[in-house]
Amino acid sequence: MIVKLSCIENNIMMITTYKIGVTGSAGSGKSLVCKRFAELGVPVISSDEIARQVVAPGMPAYKELLNLFSHTAVFENGRINRAMLRTLISRNPGMKKKLEAIVQPAILKELSFQIKEVQQNGGKIVVVEVPLLFELGLEDRFDLSITVAADEDVIKKRVAARDGVTESEAGRLLGLQMPQQEKIQKSDIIFWNKSSVEELFMHVDKLYFKIKNSFVDMGRNIA
């Protein structure tokens, strides 16, 4: 784990719910980090899950996607074929911008709603998985930003296996994203996912208890 700022102690006195944004390139392991936070009892919000919800059949964004992509990105059951969408936008950056213009406003609206729900329910820490954290300029909405990073070749292999595409195709998809090094430079904390899952979880645990203990020292309760 690399910590670039002493941001936890500096800001925590003014915070009622500590908001952590987790990002990273596709295949970096950010979902593993969020999984560990959830195992520790922290509410976790996934913008990827929200993205699935807002493009479900019958939703406004779903109808707009059908108009944009016709039926080339739809399964027989009517749901959006997300793997096909990723392939299509990797070959057409202009189409990627049109896709984002449809989906992102709906995602951000639901994301804000779910964060407020955690706050209203008394949650002291909330973790949000946001692949486009820096691309969308959302870092100011969070008290701490984490980038999960891994070796570029490893990331490319993971994306190829996940999407059932060649490594060349995976490379094109990754090329549409903000470079990993830029995410690292913008982040408060970097978790390197280059060894075992156990080591990655150890870094998450260390950070969690540091934040948790900062609240406890102030007499606050964390579930």
Stockholm file with secondary structure:
# STOCKHOLM 1.0

chainA/1-223         MIVKLSCIENNIMMITTYKIGVTGSAGSGKSLVCKRFAELGVPVISSDEIARQVVAPGMPAYKELLNLFSHTAVFENGRINRAMLRTLISRNPGMKKKLEAIVQPAILKELSFQIKEVQQNGGKIVVVEVPLLFELGLEDRFDLSITVAADEDVIKKRVAARDGVTESEAGRLLGLQMPQQEKIQKSDIIFWNKSSVEELFMHVDKLYFKIKNSFVDMGRNIA
#=GR chainA/1-223 SS CEECCCHHHHHGGGCSSEEEEEECSTTSSHHHHHHHHHHTTCCEEEHHHHHHHHTSTTSHHHHHHHHHHTTTTBCTTSCBCHHHHHHHHHHCHHHHHHHHHHHHHHHHHHHHHHHHHHHHTTCSEEEEECTTTTTTTCGGGCSEEEEEECCHHHHHHHHHHHHTCCHHHHHHHHHTSCCHHHHHHHCSEEEECSSCHHHHHHHHHHHHHHHHHHHHHTTCCCC
#=GC SS_cons         CEECCCHHHHHGGGCSSEEEEEECSTTSSHHHHHHHHHHTTCCEEEHHHHHHHHTSTTSHHHHHHHHHHTTTTBCTTSCBCHHHHHHHHHHCHHHHHHHHHHHHHHHHHHHHHHHHHHHHTTCSEEEEECTTTTTTTCGGGCSEEEEEECCHHHHHHHHHHHHTCCHHHHHHHHHTSCCHHHHHHHCSEEEECSSCHHHHHHHHHHHHHHHHHHHHHTTCCCC
//
